């Protein structure tokens, strides 16, 4: 038995159920701080837990840079898609209670549920919704819900116009709208809201007392991290964006100390502190492969990757690894648990970076394989990121150098003015104010900007940096055979939102 070390910011506890040494924990602690500095992360919190106790919990850096408020184990961050396992596990409880079946058709509970063809619409099951295998591309349709005024029903119905990339049930395509749909099924069956169900059946009994189900609750609490993105050597503060209309896919806000209780429940396969939340059979269902993923040849010690129901699954260092990632504008999270080793890890950050993934692998190397001086995942990820950023900056510079060089004469701005409609999204309005051309995406209030002519009928823009971390984008107009403006297109290079899914046609 090692000596107990306790301070205000960090807790180390070694017991018979957890065989890691104080040396391993101290090495990780230093590595976490190094990574924070390397990636210019404002603040971060990390906890490591066993099935019955948190053995490490510490905050690094600042929750808010301007106020100099420090992060601790109770600081709240958006956990985003780490919310998905709460939804799938809630559905599993209903299946155990025989209120629902995994094979139930989504449309049998949601009459407005539609996909790209009748067969898929009529046959997609609850299990399909929770395993991302409906044929759509990863993140397809996310602009329907992100920061929009659309209702869940409108979002789900609009996905019928999204074009599939794969055949039904043949390929993984990460779908937030799928999880929203599963949440709406839950609400229909239980006659309550997703937030109320999750709070009643998990958050309250697990004593996750600081975990929030909506950004609307932020005003009533404290110790909240501020979202940031780092650009040109500067941290840009972002405002919190409400995710209520996609809540079952990613609305939860939590701390590492609170989330550790959720990890403990899963490490114990559904039972914690004498209370059974779900059966071991259900645990196996949730954490078994339902759709396979490709393994990158560069992934060391990884032989398979798959998705279960609300959980991602893979092997690493000879062990089954279960977890999930979460991305919110200005925050990235990573959760992992290893049942065979009785270890759970949660990493929460208030910046946009690949660091949580690097920290997860480093932690597993140390705790599973005792690699105290092993691979520097953070440095390797950072080298690739620097190279990628350099390429992006170079491309941006070349792009800007061409501004006005190909064709410096657009139409008169008034000729572009008007309302443009897309059957999936809705309307975009282009208008002229004080001689400047502007546009706004009507259902997404934060997406509006001044247009600056680039070439031909192509304009560039940048959304407000306090509201969005998206880079500069382009908006261009198509003309008909008579030289009149007919269509409008938008593109913003980013890995999450596909503006090019939409084609806006000018209203007559």
VEXDREN-2710 file (C-alpha; in Angstrom, 1 decimal):
% VEXDREN-2710
k/r/px/py/pz
1/UNK/0.0/0.0/0.0
2/UNK/1.4/3.3/-1.1
3/UNK/1.3/6.5/1.0
4/UNK/-1.7/8.7/0.4
5/UNK/-0.8/12.1/-1.1
6/UNK/-3.4/14.8/-1.0
7/UNK/-3.3/18.5/-1.9
8/UNK/-5.9/21.1/-2.9
9/UNK/-5.5/20.4/-6.6
10/UNK/-4.5/16.8/-6.9
11/UNK/-5.5/13.5/-5.3
12/UNK/-3.4/10.3/-5.6
13/UNK/-4.8/7.2/-4.0
14/UNK/-3.3/3.7/-4.5
15/UNK/-5.2/0.6/-3.3
16/UNK/-5.4/-3.1/-3.9
17/UNK/-7.9/-2.6/-6.8
18/UNK/-5.5/-0.2/-8.6
19/UNK/-2.0/-1.4/-9.1
20/UNK/-0.5/1.7/-10.7
21/UNK/2.3/3.3/-8.8
22/UNK/2.8/6.8/-7.6
23/UNK/5.7/7.1/-10.1
24/UNK/3.3/6.4/-13.0
25/UNK/0.9/9.0/-11.8
26/UNK/3.6/11.6/-11.3
27/UNK/4.9/11.1/-14.8
28/UNK/1.4/11.5/-16.3
29/UNK/0.9/14.7/-14.2
30/UNK/4.0/16.3/-15.7
31/UNK/3.1/15.1/-19.2
32/UNK/-0.4/16.7/-18.9
33/UNK/1.1/20.0/-18.0
34/UNK/3.6/19.8/-20.8
35/UNK/0.9/19.0/-23.3
36/UNK/-1.2/21.9/-22.0
37/UNK/1.7/24.3/-22.7
38/UNK/2.6/22.8/-26.1
39/UNK/-0.9/23.1/-27.5
40/UNK/-1.7/26.5/-25.9
41/UNK/-4.7/25.1/-24.1
42/UNK/-6.2/27.7/-21.7
43/UNK/-7.6/25.1/-19.3
44/UNK/-8.0/21.4/-18.9
45/UNK/-9.2/18.9/-16.3
46/UNK/-8.3/15.2/-16.1
47/UNK/-9.5/12.4/-13.8
48/UNK/-8.6/8.7/-13.6
49/UNK/-11.0/6.4/-11.7
50/UNK/-11.4/2.8/-10.8
51/UNK/-14.8/1.2/-10.4
52/UNK/-15.3/2.6/-6.9
53/UNK/-13.0/5.7/-6.4
54/UNK/-11.3/8.5/-8.2
55/UNK/-7.5/8.0/-7.9
56/UNK/-6.5/11.1/-9.7
57/UNK/-8.3/14.4/-10.3
58/UNK/-6.6/17.7/-11.3
59/UNK/-7.2/20.9/-13.1
60/UNK/-4.6/22.6/-15.3
61/UNK/-4.6/26.2/-16.5
62/UNK/-7.5/28.6/-16.6
63/UNK/-11.3/28.2/-16.9
64/UNK/-11.3/31.9/-17.9
65/UNK/-8.2/33.7/-19.1
66/UNK/-9.4/37.2/-18.5
67/UNK/-10.6/36.5/-14.9
68/UNK/-7.7/34.2/-14.2
69/UNK/-10.1/31.6/-12.7
70/UNK/-8.3/28.2/-12.4
71/UNK/-9.6/24.9/-13.5
72/UNK/-10.3/22.2/-10.9
73/UNK/-12.0/18.8/-10.8
74/UNK/-15.4/20.4/-10.5
75/UNK/-15.1/22.9/-13.4
76/UNK/-17.8/22.4/-15.9
77/UNK/-17.1/21.8/-19.6
78/UNK/-19.3/20.8/-22.5
79/UNK/-18.9/17.0/-23.0
80/UNK/-20.8/17.2/-26.3
81/UNK/-21.0/13.7/-27.9
82/UNK/-20.0/12.0/-24.7
83/UNK/-23.7/12.5/-24.0
84/UNK/-24.6/9.9/-26.6
85/UNK/-24.0/6.9/-24.2
86/UNK/-26.5/8.4/-21.8
87/UNK/-29.1/8.3/-24.6
88/UNK/-28.3/4.8/-25.7
89/UNK/-28.3/3.5/-22.1
90/UNK/-31.6/5.2/-21.4
91/UNK/-33.0/3.4/-24.5
92/UNK/-31.5/0.2/-23.1
93/UNK/-33.4/0.7/-19.8
94/UNK/-36.7/1.0/-21.8
95/UNK/-35.8/-2.2/-23.7
96/UNK/-35.2/-4.0/-20.4
97/UNK/-38.6/-2.8/-19.1
98/UNK/-40.2/-4.1/-22.4
99/UNK/-41.4/-0.6/-23.2
100/UNK/-39.4/-0.6/-26.4
101/UNK/-37.5/-3.1/-28.7
102/UNK/-34.2/-2.6/-30.3
103/UNK/-35.9/-3.7/-33.6
104/UNK/-38.7/-1.1/-33.3
105/UNK/-38.9/1.0/-36.5
106/UNK/-38.1/4.7/-35.9
107/UNK/-41.1/5.7/-38.0
108/UNK/-43.5/3.6/-35.9
109/UNK/-42.8/6.1/-33.0
110/UNK/-42.1/9.2/-35.1
111/UNK/-44.5/9.6/-38.0
112/UNK/-42.5/12.5/-39.4
113/UNK/-39.4/10.4/-39.6
114/UNK/-38.1/10.3/-43.2
115/UNK/-34.9/9.4/-45.0
116/UNK/-33.7/9.5/-48.6
117/UNK/-35.8/6.6/-49.8
118/UNK/-38.9/4.7/-48.7
119/UNK/-37.1/1.4/-47.9
120/UNK/-34.7/3.0/-45.4
121/UNK/-37.4/5.2/-44.0
122/UNK/-39.6/2.2/-43.3
123/UNK/-36.9/-0.1/-42.0
124/UNK/-34.5/1.9/-39.9
125/UNK/-34.6/0.7/-36.3
126/UNK/-33.8/2.1/-33.0
127/UNK/-30.6/0.1/-33.0
128/UNK/-29.7/1.6/-36.4
129/UNK/-30.2/5.1/-35.0
130/UNK/-27.7/4.4/-32.2
131/UNK/-25.0/2.8/-34.3
132/UNK/-24.7/5.3/-37.2
133/UNK/-25.4/3.0/-40.1
134/UNK/-28.2/4.7/-42.1
135/UNK/-26.1/5.4/-45.2
136/UNK/-25.5/9.1/-44.7
137/UNK/-22.1/10.7/-44.6
138/UNK/-20.5/11.5/-41.2
139/UNK/-21.9/14.8/-39.9
140/UNK/-24.4/14.9/-42.7
141/UNK/-27.1/17.6/-42.0
142/UNK/-25.4/19.0/-38.9
143/UNK/-26.1/22.6/-40.2
144/UNK/-29.8/21.8/-39.8
145/UNK/-29.4/21.9/-36.0
146/UNK/-26.2/23.8/-35.1
147/UNK/-27.2/27.2/-33.6
148/UNK/-30.5/27.1/-35.5
149/UNK/-34.0/28.0/-34.5
150/UNK/-35.3/24.7/-36.0
151/UNK/-37.3/22.3/-33.8
152/UNK/-36.2/18.7/-33.4
153/UNK/-39.1/17.6/-35.5
154/UNK/-38.1/20.0/-38.3
155/UNK/-34.5/18.8/-38.2
156/UNK/-35.5/15.1/-38.4
157/UNK/-38.0/15.7/-41.2
158/UNK/-35.5/17.7/-43.3
159/UNK/-32.9/14.9/-43.4
160/UNK/-35.1/13.2/-46.0
161/UNK/-33.4/15.5/-48.6
162/UNK/-29.9/14.5/-47.6
163/UNK/-28.2/12.3/-50.2
164/UNK/-26.8/9.0/-49.0
165/UNK/-23.2/8.1/-49.4
166/UNK/-23.5/4.4/-48.6
167/UNK/-26.1/1.6/-48.8
168/UNK/-28.2/1.2/-45.8
169/UNK/-26.5/-0.7/-43.0
170/UNK/-23.3/-1.3/-44.9
171/UNK/-21.1/1.5/-43.6
172/UNK/-20.5/3.8/-40.6
173/UNK/-21.6/7.4/-41.0
174/UNK/-21.7/9.4/-37.8
175/UNK/-25.2/10.9/-37.4
176/UNK/-26.1/13.4/-34.7
177/UNK/-29.6/13.5/-36.2
178/UNK/-29.8/9.7/-35.6
179/UNK/-29.2/10.2/-31.9
180/UNK/-31.7/13.1/-31.8
181/UNK/-34.2/10.8/-33.4
182/UNK/-33.5/8.1/-30.7
183/UNK/-34.0/10.7/-28.1
184/UNK/-37.4/11.7/-29.5
185/UNK/-38.4/8.0/-29.5
186/UNK/-37.5/7.9/-25.8
187/UNK/-39.6/11.0/-25.2
188/UNK/-42.6/9.5/-27.1
189/UNK/-42.4/6.2/-25.1
190/UNK/-41.9/7.8/-21.7
191/UNK/-44.0/10.9/-22.2
192/UNK/-41.2/13.0/-20.7
193/UNK/-38.3/15.1/-22.0
194/UNK/-34.9/13.6/-22.7
195/UNK/-33.4/15.9/-20.1
196/UNK/-35.8/14.9/-17.4
197/UNK/-35.3/11.2/-18.1
198/UNK/-31.5/11.4/-18.0
199/UNK/-31.6/13.5/-14.9
200/UNK/-34.1/11.3/-13.1
201/UNK/-32.5/7.9/-14.0
202/UNK/-28.8/8.7/-14.0
203/UNK/-27.6/12.2/-13.0
204/UNK/-29.6/12.4/-9.7
205/UNK/-29.1/8.8/-8.4
206/UNK/-25.4/8.9/-9.4
207/UNK/-25.1/12.2/-7.5
208/UNK/-23.8/13.9/-10.6
209/UNK/-25.1/17.1/-9.0
210/UNK/-23.1/19.5/-11.1
211/UNK/-23.9/18.0/-14.5
212/UNK/-26.2/20.2/-16.6
213/UNK/-28.6/19.3/-19.4
214/UNK/-28.7/22.7/-21.1
215/UNK/-26.7/25.9/-21.5
216/UNK/-29.7/27.6/-20.1
217/UNK/-28.7/26.3/-16.6
218/UNK/-25.2/27.9/-16.8
219/UNK/-26.5/31.2/-15.3
220/UNK/-27.6/29.4/-12.1
221/UNK/-24.2/27.8/-11.3
222/UNK/-20.5/28.7/-11.1
223/UNK/-17.1/27.3/-11.9
224/UNK/-17.8/27.2/-15.7
225/UNK/-15.1/27.0/-18.3
226/UNK/-15.1/29.5/-21.1
227/UNK/-14.8/28.1/-24.7
228/UNK/-11.8/29.3/-26.7
229/UNK/-10.0/28.7/-30.1
230/UNK/-6.4/29.6/-30.7
231/UNK/-5.5/31.5/-33.9
232/UNK/-2.5/33.6/-34.9
233/UNK/-1.0/33.4/-31.4
234/UNK/-4.2/34.6/-29.7
235/UNK/-6.9/32.9/-27.7
236/UNK/-10.4/33.9/-29.0
237/UNK/-13.2/33.6/-26.5
238/UNK/-16.4/32.1/-27.8
239/UNK/-19.9/32.4/-26.5
240/UNK/-21.8/29.3/-25.3
241/UNK/-24.2/28.1/-28.0
242/UNK/-27.4/26.3/-27.0
243/UNK/-27.8/22.7/-28.1
244/UNK/-31.3/22.0/-26.8
245/UNK/-32.6/21.1/-30.3
246/UNK/-30.0/18.2/-30.5
247/UNK/-29.8/17.4/-26.8
248/UNK/-29.8/13.6/-27.0
249/UNK/-26.7/13.8/-29.2
250/UNK/-24.6/16.2/-27.2
251/UNK/-26.2/18.6/-24.7
252/UNK/-24.6/17.6/-21.4
253/UNK/-22.1/19.8/-19.5
254/UNK/-20.1/18.1/-16.8
255/UNK/-16.9/18.0/-14.7
256/UNK/-14.3/15.3/-14.5
257/UNK/-15.4/14.5/-10.9
258/UNK/-19.0/14.1/-11.9
259/UNK/-18.3/12.2/-15.1
260/UNK/-16.1/9.8/-13.2
261/UNK/-19.2/8.5/-11.5
262/UNK/-20.6/7.6/-15.0
263/UNK/-17.4/5.8/-15.8
264/UNK/-17.6/3.9/-12.5
265/UNK/-21.1/2.8/-13.4
266/UNK/-19.9/1.4/-16.7
267/UNK/-16.8/-0.2/-15.2
268/UNK/-19.2/-2.0/-12.9
269/UNK/-21.3/-3.1/-15.9
270/UNK/-24.5/-1.3/-14.8
271/UNK/-24.4/-1.6/-11.0
272/UNK/-23.0/1.0/-8.6
273/UNK/-23.3/1.4/-4.8
274/UNK/-25.8/-1.4/-4.6
275/UNK/-28.2/0.0/-7.2
276/UNK/-28.6/-1.7/-10.6
277/UNK/-29.2/0.7/-13.5
278/UNK/-29.0/-1.9/-16.3
279/UNK/-28.1/-5.6/-16.6
280/UNK/-24.7/-7.1/-17.7
281/UNK/-26.5/-8.4/-20.8
282/UNK/-27.4/-4.8/-21.7
283/UNK/-23.8/-3.7/-20.9
284/UNK/-22.6/-6.3/-23.4
285/UNK/-25.1/-5.1/-26.0
286/UNK/-24.0/-1.5/-25.6
287/UNK/-20.3/-2.2/-25.8
288/UNK/-20.3/-4.8/-28.6
289/UNK/-19.5/-4.0/-32.2
290/UNK/-22.5/-3.0/-34.3
291/UNK/-20.7/-1.5/-37.2
292/UNK/-17.0/-1.8/-38.1
293/UNK/-14.6/1.0/-38.7
294/UNK/-11.4/1.2/-40.8
295/UNK/-8.1/0.9/-38.9
296/UNK/-5.4/3.3/-40.0
297/UNK/-2.2/1.4/-40.8
298/UNK/-0.4/4.0/-38.7
299/UNK/-2.4/3.1/-35.6
300/UNK/0.0/1.2/-33.4
301/UNK/-1.2/-1.7/-31.3
302/UNK/-4.7/-1.4/-32.8
303/UNK/-6.3/-4.4/-34.6
304/UNK/-9.9/-3.4/-34.7
305/UNK/-12.2/-0.4/-34.4
306/UNK/-15.9/-0.4/-34.2
307/UNK/-19.0/1.4/-32.9
308/UNK/-21.4/-0.1/-30.4
309/UNK/-24.5/1.8/-29.2
310/UNK/-23.3/5.2/-28.0
311/UNK/-19.8/3.9/-27.4
312/UNK/-16.7/3.6/-29.7
313/UNK/-14.7/0.4/-29.3
314/UNK/-11.2/-0.7/-30.1
315/UNK/-8.3/-2.7/-28.8
316/UNK/-5.0/-1.2/-27.6
317/UNK/-2.0/-2.7/-25.8
318/UNK/-3.9/-6.0/-25.8
319/UNK/-7.0/-4.7/-24.0
320/UNK/-10.5/-3.8/-25.1
321/UNK/-10.9/0.0/-24.9
322/UNK/-14.3/1.6/-24.7
323/UNK/-15.0/5.4/-24.9
324/UNK/-16.1/8.4/-26.9
325/UNK/-15.0/11.8/-28.0
326/UNK/-16.9/15.1/-27.8
327/UNK/-16.5/18.3/-29.8
328/UNK/-18.2/21.6/-29.0
329/UNK/-17.1/24.9/-30.5
330/UNK/-14.2/25.8/-28.2
331/UNK/-14.1/22.6/-26.2
332/UNK/-12.9/19.0/-26.8
333/UNK/-13.5/16.0/-24.5
334/UNK/-12.3/12.4/-24.4
335/UNK/-13.6/9.6/-22.2
336/UNK/-12.1/6.1/-22.0
337/UNK/-12.5/3.0/-19.8
338/UNK/-10.7/-0.3/-19.8
339/UNK/-12.9/-3.0/-18.1
340/UNK/-10.1/-5.6/-17.7
341/UNK/-7.9/-3.2/-15.9
342/UNK/-10.6/-1.4/-13.9
343/UNK/-9.5/2.0/-15.2
344/UNK/-11.5/5.0/-16.5
345/UNK/-10.2/8.3/-17.9
346/UNK/-11.9/11.5/-18.6
347/UNK/-10.2/14.5/-20.3
348/UNK/-12.0/17.9/-20.6
349/UNK/-10.5/21.0/-22.3
350/UNK/-11.7/24.5/-23.2
351/UNK/-9.9/24.7/-26.6
352/UNK/-10.0/23.1/-30.0
353/UNK/-7.1/20.7/-30.4
354/UNK/-6.1/17.1/-30.9
355/UNK/-4.4/17.0/-27.5
356/UNK/-7.1/15.0/-25.7
357/UNK/-6.6/12.1/-28.1
358/UNK/-2.8/12.3/-27.5
359/UNK/-3.3/12.4/-23.8
360/UNK/-5.6/9.4/-23.9
361/UNK/-3.0/7.2/-25.7
362/UNK/-0.2/8.4/-23.4
363/UNK/-2.2/7.6/-20.3
364/UNK/-3.0/4.1/-21.6
365/UNK/0.7/3.5/-22.5
366/UNK/1.7/4.4/-18.9
367/UNK/-1.1/2.6/-17.1
368/UNK/-1.5/-0.5/-19.3
369/UNK/2.0/-1.1/-20.5
370/UNK/4.1/0.8/-17.9
371/UNK/5.8/2.7/-20.7
372/UNK/7.2/5.5/-18.5
373/UNK/9.4/6.9/-21.3
374/UNK/7.4/5.8/-24.2
375/UNK/6.0/7.5/-27.3
376/UNK/5.5/11.3/-27.1
377/UNK/2.0/11.3/-28.6
378/UNK/1.5/15.0/-28.0
379/UNK/4.7/16.0/-29.8
380/UNK/3.9/13.7/-32.7
381/UNK/0.3/15.0/-33.1
382/UNK/1.6/18.6/-32.8
383/UNK/4.2/18.1/-35.6
384/UNK/1.4/16.9/-37.9
385/UNK/-0.8/19.8/-36.8
386/UNK/1.9/22.4/-37.4
387/UNK/2.5/20.9/-40.9
388/UNK/-1.3/21.0/-41.6
389/UNK/-1.6/24.6/-40.4
390/UNK/1.4/25.7/-42.5
391/UNK/-0.2/24.2/-45.6
392/UNK/-3.5/26.0/-44.8
393/UNK/-1.8/29.3/-44.2
394/UNK/0.1/28.9/-47.5
395/UNK/-3.1/28.1/-49.3
396/UNK/-4.9/31.1/-47.8
397/UNK/-2.0/33.4/-48.8
398/UNK/-2.1/32.2/-52.4
399/UNK/-5.9/32.5/-52.4
400/UNK/-5.7/36.1/-51.2
401/UNK/-3.1/37.0/-53.7
402/UNK/-5.6/36.2/-56.5
403/UNK/-8.2/38.5/-55.1
404/UNK/-9.5/40.7/-57.9
405/UNK/-6.8/39.3/-60.3
406/UNK/-9.1/37.1/-62.3
407/UNK/-12.1/39.4/-62.5
408/UNK/-12.5/42.5/-60.5
409/UNK/-16.0/43.5/-61.7
410/UNK/-19.0/41.9/-60.1
411/UNK/-22.6/42.8/-60.8
412/UNK/-24.1/45.8/-59.1
413/UNK/-24.6/44.7/-55.5
414/UNK/-28.4/45.3/-55.8
415/UNK/-28.6/42.6/-58.4
416/UNK/-27.5/40.0/-55.9
417/UNK/-30.0/41.1/-53.3
418/UNK/-32.9/38.8/-52.5
419/UNK/-34.0/35.7/-50.7
420/UNK/-32.5/32.3/-51.7
421/UNK/-34.1/29.1/-50.6
422/UNK/-32.9/25.5/-50.2
423/UNK/-35.4/22.7/-49.6
424/UNK/-33.2/21.2/-46.8
425/UNK/-32.1/24.2/-44.9
426/UNK/-34.4/27.1/-45.7
427/UNK/-33.6/30.7/-46.5
428/UNK/-30.5/32.9/-47.0
429/UNK/-31.0/36.6/-47.4
430/UNK/-28.6/38.8/-49.3
431/UNK/-28.9/42.6/-48.8
432/UNK/-27.0/45.8/-49.3
433/UNK/-26.4/48.2/-46.4
434/UNK/-24.3/51.4/-46.6
435/UNK/-22.8/50.2/-49.9
436/UNK/-21.7/46.8/-48.4
437/UNK/-23.1/43.4/-49.5
438/UNK/-24.2/41.2/-46.6
439/UNK/-25.8/37.8/-46.1
440/UNK/-27.5/35.9/-43.3
441/UNK/-28.6/32.3/-42.9
442/UNK/-32.1/33.0/-41.6
443/UNK/-32.5/29.9/-39.3
444/UNK/-28.9/30.3/-37.9
445/UNK/-28.7/33.8/-36.4
446/UNK/-25.0/33.6/-35.6
447/UNK/-24.2/32.9/-39.3
448/UNK/-24.2/36.4/-40.9
449/UNK/-21.4/38.4/-42.4
450/UNK/-20.3/41.1/-44.8
451/UNK/-19.3/39.8/-48.2
452/UNK/-16.0/41.0/-49.8
453/UNK/-15.6/40.6/-53.5
454/UNK/-12.9/38.1/-54.5
455/UNK/-13.4/37.3/-58.2
456/UNK/-16.2/37.0/-60.7
457/UNK/-19.3/36.5/-58.7
458/UNK/-17.4/35.0/-55.8
459/UNK/-17.2/36.7/-52.4
460/UNK/-15.3/35.9/-49.2
461/UNK/-16.6/36.3/-45.6
462/UNK/-15.7/35.5/-42.0
463/UNK/-18.3/34.9/-39.3
464/UNK/-18.1/36.8/-36.0
465/UNK/-15.1/35.3/-34.1
466/UNK/-17.0/35.7/-30.8
467/UNK/-19.7/33.3/-32.1
468/UNK/-17.8/30.9/-34.4
469/UNK/-14.3/29.5/-34.8
470/UNK/-15.0/28.7/-38.5
471/UNK/-12.3/30.1/-40.9
472/UNK/-12.9/32.4/-43.9
473/UNK/-15.4/31.0/-46.4
474/UNK/-16.6/31.7/-49.9
475/UNK/-20.1/32.5/-51.2
476/UNK/-20.7/32.6/-54.9
477/UNK/-23.6/33.2/-57.3
478/UNK/-24.6/31.3/-60.4
479/UNK/-26.1/33.3/-63.3
480/UNK/-28.7/32.0/-65.7
481/UNK/-28.4/32.2/-69.5
482/UNK/-29.7/35.8/-69.4
483/UNK/-27.0/36.9/-67.0
484/UNK/-29.4/37.1/-64.1
485/UNK/-28.5/35.8/-60.6
486/UNK/-30.1/32.4/-60.2
487/UNK/-28.4/30.5/-57.3
488/UNK/-26.2/30.9/-54.3
489/UNK/-23.6/28.5/-52.8
490/UNK/-21.6/28.6/-49.6
491/UNK/-18.5/26.8/-48.6
492/UNK/-16.4/27.1/-45.5
493/UNK/-13.5/24.7/-45.2
494/UNK/-13.9/22.7/-42.0
495/UNK/-14.3/19.1/-40.9
496/UNK/-17.7/19.4/-39.2
497/UNK/-20.2/21.3/-41.3
498/UNK/-21.0/20.7/-44.9
499/UNK/-22.3/24.0/-46.3
500/UNK/-22.1/22.5/-49.8
501/UNK/-25.0/20.2/-49.0
502/UNK/-27.2/23.1/-49.8
503/UNK/-28.1/24.8/-53.1
504/UNK/-30.0/28.1/-52.5
505/UNK/-32.2/29.1/-55.4
506/UNK/-33.2/32.8/-55.7
507/UNK/-36.9/33.5/-55.2
508/UNK/-38.7/35.1/-58.1
END
